[in-house]
Amino acid sequence: MGESEVDDTSFSEPARPVAEGGDSVYDQFDVTLEDGDLLREVELTTNLIIAASEAEEPLSTEEIDRILGVVPHPRVGD
């Protein structure tokens, strides 16, 4: 395999365990995550963890809101 070629075997589905007799075994933890909302939530949480670990002091509410992309709404009556 040349340097510019990609090994396609690394992208194949995970192997399923095989029971005696050659039957596939159901594994409840062998799932493919393709939930866009969940992936976005994981990304936001990761960004927050990284920012908090790099900060000298606890993050302020404003910093957390900025990291999470929260847009503040003006209060009525202010």
N, C-alpha and C positions, 0 to 999 in steps of 0.2 A: 504494500500500500504506500503511495507517495505521500509526501508531506502535506499536500493540499487536500488530500482525500479525507473524508470523515468516516469514522467507524460507525455504520448504521446500527450495529448490534447494541450500542449503548442506549439507543432510544426505543428499543422494543419493549413490549409489555413485560411486567415482572413474571417470572416463572410461577406457575401454580403448583403447590405441593400435591403430590400424588400418593393416594392411599394404596394399601395392598390391593392387588387386582387391577391397578391402573386407573382407578376412578379419581377424578379431580376432587380436592377437598375445598370446601367453602371457607374462606378466610374473611371475617367481617372487617378486618383492618386493612385489607388489600383493596383500596379504593382509589379512584382517580378523582382529584379535586379539580373541578372546572366551574367553580362558583365565583363569578365576577365580584359579587358583593363581599364574599368572604376574603378573596384575594386582596381587595382594596382595603378591607379592615386590617388584615395582616400587615399590609404596607404602611398604613397609618400608625399602627402600634409599633412597628419596627422603627419608623422615623422618630417617634416619641421616645422610645427606649434609647436610641443612639444620642439624641439631643440631651436627654437627662444624664446619660453616662459621661458626656463631654462637658457638662456644665459645672462650674465651680460651686454654685449655690442651687437650691431648689428652683425649678422653673416657675415663673409667675403664671398666673392665669392667662395673661395676654400672650406670653410666649407659647403656652400650650395651645391656645386657640389658633395662633399663627401657624404652628406646625401641623395642626389638624385641618387647617383651611376653614376654620369657623369664621363666618362673617357676622360681626355684631350688628344687631338691629337697634336703632335709637329707641330709647324708652319714651313712651307717651307721657307728656307732662314735665319733661326735663327742660 
